[in-house]
Amino acid sequence: MRNITIRTTQNVSIEYELSGSLPRVFAFLIDMLIVFGVYLLLGFLVIFNLNWPEMFVLFFSPLLIFFIYYYFFEMLGQGQTPGKRIQQIRVLRADGKDPTPGDFLLRTLFLLPDAWFSLGIPAILLINTTPKAQRLGDLAAGTVVVKNRSSRSFLLSDIQSIKTRADHVPSFPGIQRFSEADMLLIKSSLKRLDEYRNPAHQEVVDELAATCRFKLEIEDDGLSSQDLLKVLLQDYIVLTR
């Protein structure tokens, strides 16, 4: 599993799991099936003699349909074609900026050497060997393809990996009302702040601490936001394991 950390224009670092070649191949095949369906529809229209240039429809329209389909779906679908949406992957810029129409155009044009004229062999080789899993189109446009969701399942054991004292006495028993997902959010937010200390991550931790204080009716605990969340994590582990 390969990951990439992208720093957004708001100076927030977000970690994504890079898509491997298999989901991208399946997404491409799904898109090709849709394009083929549109091509068949045009063929039927020609058969019914709608006075369209037959040579153009039969020989030149497949490539044109594909380019229009791929370019506009990626651009208007926030980096997702229908195939990518089904496979839960999307296109992002590696530098954290929003992809531009020019970026999507480059990715579409480079599908000619990446896939159309080479059976996809160069694209698969580059996705599997480059550090950021980029085909030629990605390298030219500065983009990456990432998974919408992490393939890793988070369990209570992830929370319990936090080092705690064996004699820890819970201070806030009401934390039992929280869910594992709540605790994982707290843990990941603290970890992110430790790795990337910036105002945006500190604000997230402060908001989480304020929410916990409100829900648990905590007053005058004398703890910083980070210390409070760490105590709540320890309490949760002791009270629920």
C-alpha positions as CSV (number, residue, x, y, z in Angstrom):
1,M,0.0,0.0,0.0
2,R,1.5,3.3,-1.1
3,N,0.4,6.6,0.3
4,I,1.0,10.2,-0.6
5,T,0.7,13.3,1.7
6,I,-0.8,16.3,-0.1
7,R,-0.5,19.8,1.4
8,T,-3.5,21.7,0.4
9,T,-3.6,25.5,-0.5
10,Q,-4.9,26.0,3.1
11,N,-1.7,24.5,4.4
12,V,-3.4,21.4,5.6
13,S,-1.6,18.0,5.0
14,I,-3.9,15.2,4.0
15,E,-2.7,11.6,3.5
16,Y,-4.3,9.6,0.7
17,E,-3.8,6.0,-0.4
18,L,-2.6,5.8,-4.0
19,S,-4.6,3.7,-6.4
20,G,-2.9,0.7,-7.8
21,S,-3.2,-0.4,-11.5
22,L,-6.0,-2.8,-11.0
23,P,-8.8,-0.3,-10.0
24,R,-7.6,2.1,-12.7
25,V,-7.8,-0.6,-15.4
26,F,-11.3,-1.6,-14.3
27,A,-12.3,2.0,-14.3
28,F,-11.0,2.4,-17.8
29,L,-12.8,-0.7,-19.0
30,I,-16.1,0.6,-17.5
31,D,-15.6,3.9,-19.3
32,M,-14.8,2.1,-22.5
33,L,-18.1,0.1,-22.3
34,I,-20.0,3.4,-21.9
35,V,-18.2,4.9,-24.8
36,F,-18.9,1.8,-26.9
37,G,-22.6,2.0,-26.0
38,V,-22.7,5.6,-27.3
39,Y,-20.9,4.6,-30.4
40,L,-23.5,1.8,-31.1
41,L,-26.3,4.3,-30.6
42,L,-24.7,6.6,-33.3
43,G,-24.4,3.5,-35.5
44,F,-28.1,2.9,-35.2
45,L,-28.8,6.5,-36.1
46,V,-26.7,6.1,-39.2
47,I,-28.5,2.9,-40.1
48,F,-31.8,4.7,-39.8
49,N,-30.5,7.2,-42.3
50,L,-30.5,10.5,-40.5
51,N,-28.2,12.0,-43.1
52,W,-25.1,12.0,-40.9
53,P,-21.7,11.5,-42.6
54,E,-21.5,7.7,-42.5
55,M,-17.7,7.6,-42.8
56,F,-17.2,10.0,-40.0
57,V,-19.5,8.2,-37.6
58,L,-18.1,4.7,-38.3
59,F,-14.4,5.5,-38.3
60,F,-13.7,8.8,-36.6
61,S,-16.4,9.2,-33.9
62,P,-15.1,6.5,-31.5
63,L,-11.9,8.4,-30.7
64,L,-13.7,11.7,-30.6
65,I,-16.5,10.3,-28.3
66,F,-13.8,8.9,-26.0
67,F,-11.9,12.2,-25.7
68,I,-15.0,14.3,-25.1
69,Y,-16.4,11.7,-22.6
70,Y,-13.1,11.3,-20.7
71,Y,-12.2,15.0,-20.6
72,F,-15.5,16.5,-19.6
73,F,-16.4,13.8,-17.0
74,E,-13.0,14.2,-15.3
75,M,-13.2,18.0,-15.4
76,L,-16.9,18.3,-14.3
77,G,-16.9,15.3,-12.0
78,Q,-14.1,16.5,-9.7
79,G,-11.6,14.1,-11.1
80,Q,-13.9,11.2,-11.6
81,T,-15.4,9.5,-14.6
82,P,-18.2,7.1,-14.1
83,G,-15.7,4.3,-14.1
84,K,-13.6,6.0,-11.4
85,R,-16.6,6.7,-9.4
86,I,-17.6,3.0,-9.4
87,Q,-14.0,2.1,-8.4
88,Q,-13.9,4.8,-5.8
89,I,-10.8,6.5,-7.1
90,R,-10.3,10.1,-8.2
91,V,-7.7,12.4,-9.8
92,L,-5.9,15.0,-7.6
93,R,-2.9,17.3,-8.2
94,A,0.1,16.2,-6.4
95,D,0.9,19.8,-5.2
96,G,-2.5,20.2,-3.5
97,K,-3.9,22.7,-5.9
98,D,-7.2,22.0,-7.8
99,P,-6.7,20.3,-11.2
100,T,-7.2,22.7,-14.0
101,P,-8.9,22.1,-17.4
102,G,-5.5,22.0,-18.9
103,D,-4.4,19.2,-16.5
104,F,-7.4,17.1,-17.5
105,L,-6.7,17.8,-21.2
106,L,-3.1,16.6,-20.8
107,R,-4.3,13.4,-19.0
108,T,-6.8,12.8,-21.8
109,L,-4.3,13.4,-24.7
110,F,-1.7,11.1,-23.1
111,L,-4.2,8.3,-23.1
112,L,-3.1,7.8,-26.7
113,P,0.4,6.5,-25.9
114,D,-0.6,5.3,-22.4
115,A,-3.5,3.1,-23.5
116,W,-4.9,3.4,-27.0
117,F,-1.8,2.6,-29.0
118,S,-0.1,0.3,-26.5
119,L,-2.8,-1.8,-24.9
120,G,-2.2,0.0,-21.7
121,I,1.1,-1.7,-21.1
122,P,3.2,1.5,-20.5
123,A,0.5,2.9,-18.2
124,I,0.4,-0.3,-16.0
125,L,4.2,-0.5,-15.8
126,L,4.5,3.2,-14.8
127,I,1.7,2.9,-12.2
128,N,3.4,-0.1,-10.6
129,T,7.0,1.4,-10.7
130,T,6.8,5.1,-10.2
131,P,6.9,6.5,-6.6
132,K,3.5,8.2,-7.0
133,A,1.9,5.5,-9.2
134,Q,1.7,7.9,-12.2
135,R,1.2,7.1,-15.9
136,L,2.6,9.4,-18.6
137,G,-0.5,11.6,-18.4
138,D,-0.1,12.0,-14.7
139,L,3.6,12.9,-15.0
140,A,2.8,15.5,-17.6
141,A,-0.1,17.0,-15.7
142,G,1.4,16.7,-12.2
143,T,-1.6,14.6,-11.0
144,V,-2.1,11.4,-9.0
145,V,-5.0,9.0,-8.7
146,V,-6.0,8.2,-5.1
147,K,-8.6,6.1,-3.4
148,N,-11.6,7.8,-1.9
149,R,-11.5,5.5,1.0
150,S,-8.6,3.8,2.8
151,S,-8.6,0.1,2.3
152,R,-7.5,-0.4,5.9
153,S,-10.1,-1.3,8.5
154,F,-9.7,0.6,11.7
155,L,-10.6,-1.4,14.9
156,L,-10.4,-0.8,18.6
157,S,-6.9,-2.3,18.5
158,D,-5.8,0.9,16.7
159,I,-6.9,2.9,19.7
160,Q,-5.4,0.5,22.2
161,S,-2.0,0.9,20.5
162,I,-1.7,4.2,22.4
163,K,0.7,3.7,25.3
164,T,-1.1,4.0,28.6
165,R,-0.3,3.4,32.3
166,A,-1.6,0.2,33.7
167,D,-2.8,1.9,36.8
168,H,-4.6,4.7,34.9
169,V,-7.7,5.9,36.8
170,P,-10.5,7.2,34.5
171,S,-11.4,10.8,35.1
172,F,-14.3,11.1,32.7
173,P,-16.5,7.9,32.8
174,G,-19.0,9.5,30.5
175,I,-16.6,8.9,27.6
176,Q,-18.1,5.4,27.4
177,R,-21.0,7.0,25.4
178,F,-18.6,7.8,22.6
179,S,-18.1,5.4,19.7
180,E,-14.9,3.8,18.4
181,A,-15.2,6.1,15.3
182,D,-15.2,9.1,17.7
183,M,-12.0,7.8,19.4
184,L,-10.3,7.1,16.1
185,L,-11.1,10.7,14.9
186,I,-9.5,12.0,18.1
187,K,-6.5,9.8,17.8
188,S,-5.9,10.7,14.1
189,S,-6.3,14.4,14.8
190,L,-3.7,14.3,17.6
191,K,-1.3,12.3,15.4
192,R,-1.8,14.8,12.6
193,L,-1.0,17.7,14.9
194,D,2.1,16.0,16.2
195,E,3.3,15.4,12.6
196,Y,2.3,18.8,11.1
197,R,2.1,21.6,13.7
198,N,0.2,24.3,12.0
199,P,-2.8,26.5,13.0
200,A,-5.3,24.5,10.9
201,H,-4.6,21.2,12.7
202,Q,-4.5,23.0,16.1
203,E,-7.9,24.4,15.3
204,V,-9.3,21.0,14.6
205,V,-7.9,19.6,18.0
206,D,-9.3,22.7,19.8
207,E,-12.7,22.2,18.3
208,L,-12.7,18.5,19.2
209,A,-11.8,19.3,22.8
210,A,-14.5,21.9,23.0
211,T,-17.1,19.4,21.6
212,C,-16.0,16.8,24.2
213,R,-16.2,19.3,27.0
214,F,-19.7,20.2,26.0
215,K,-21.0,16.7,25.6
216,L,-19.4,15.5,28.8
217,E,-20.2,18.7,30.7
218,I,-16.6,19.2,31.7
219,E,-15.8,22.5,33.4
220,D,-12.5,23.9,34.6
221,D,-10.4,20.7,33.9
222,G,-7.2,22.8,33.6
223,L,-6.0,20.8,30.7
224,S,-4.9,21.9,27.2
225,S,-6.9,20.6,24.3
226,Q,-4.2,18.0,23.5
227,D,-3.9,16.8,27.1
228,L,-7.7,16.5,27.5
229,L,-8.1,14.4,24.4
230,K,-5.2,12.1,25.4
231,V,-6.9,11.6,28.8
232,L,-10.2,10.9,27.2
233,L,-8.5,8.3,25.0
234,Q,-6.9,6.6,28.0
235,D,-10.2,6.7,29.8
236,Y,-12.0,5.1,26.9
237,I,-9.5,2.2,26.7
238,V,-9.6,1.5,30.4
239,L,-13.4,1.6,30.6
240,T,-14.2,-0.4,27.5
241,R,-11.5,-3.0,27.0
